[in-house]
Amino acid sequence: MLTDPDPQLMLGAINQTMPFGKYAGRKLLQLPEPYLVWFARKGFPAGKLGQQLALVYEIKVNGLEAMMRPLLET
């Protein structure tokens, strides 16, 4: 659970592009929640991408996606 999230980390996470898999090319915030739940159960990848996926997972499961959507870069 996030206690004092860094706004720059959030912006970076929601705007990161998924580099592989079925949803390659989509922003992490645009990934379907069931896909993130699958990662949460199986384990997020190591490194920065895994941390970003975990952050986006927390955003989605806590109902904050709509609030973050305006921050997506085009």
C-alpha positions in Angstrom: 0.0 0.0 0.0 1.2 3.5 -0.8 1.7 5.8 2.1 3.3 8.9 0.5 3.6 8.3 -3.3 5.9 10.5 -5.4 3.9 12.3 -8.1 6.7 11.9 -10.6 6.8 8.1 -10.0 3.0 8.0 -10.6 3.2 10.0 -13.8 6.0 7.8 -15.0 4.2 4.6 -14.2 0.8 5.5 -15.8 2.6 6.8 -18.9 5.0 3.9 -19.3 4.4 1.8 -22.4 4.0 -2.0 -21.9 7.1 -3.4 -23.7 5.9 -7.0 -24.3 3.0 -9.4 -24.4 -0.5 -9.2 -25.6 -0.8 -5.5 -24.6 2.6 -4.3 -25.9 2.4 -0.7 -26.9 -0.3 0.3 -24.5 0.2 2.7 -21.6 0.3 0.8 -18.3 -2.9 2.7 -17.1 -4.7 1.4 -20.1 -4.0 -2.3 -19.3 -7.1 -4.2 -18.3 -7.4 -4.8 -14.5 -7.6 -8.6 -14.9 -4.2 -8.5 -16.6 -2.7 -6.7 -13.6 -4.4 -9.0 -11.2 -2.8 -11.9 -13.0 0.6 -10.3 -12.5 -0.1 -9.6 -8.9 -0.9 -13.3 -8.4 2.0 -14.7 -10.5 4.6 -12.0 -9.6 5.5 -8.7 -11.2 8.6 -8.6 -13.3 11.8 -7.5 -11.6 13.0 -4.0 -11.8 11.4 -0.7 -12.6 8.7 -2.1 -14.9 7.6 -4.5 -12.1 7.4 -1.6 -9.7 5.4 0.5 -12.2 3.0 -2.4 -12.9 2.5 -2.8 -9.1 1.8 0.9 -8.7 -0.8 0.8 -11.6 -2.3 -2.3 -10.0 -2.8 -0.4 -6.7 -4.2 2.6 -8.6 -6.8 0.4 -10.3 -7.8 -1.8 -7.4 -8.3 1.3 -5.3 -10.6 2.9 -7.8 -8.3 5.8 -8.8 -8.0 5.1 -12.5 -10.6 7.8 -13.5 -8.7 10.4 -11.5 -5.4 9.4 -13.2 -6.7 9.2 -16.8 -6.4 13.0 -17.5 -2.7 12.7 -16.7 -2.0 10.3 -19.6 0.3 11.8 -22.2 -0.8 11.4 -25.8 
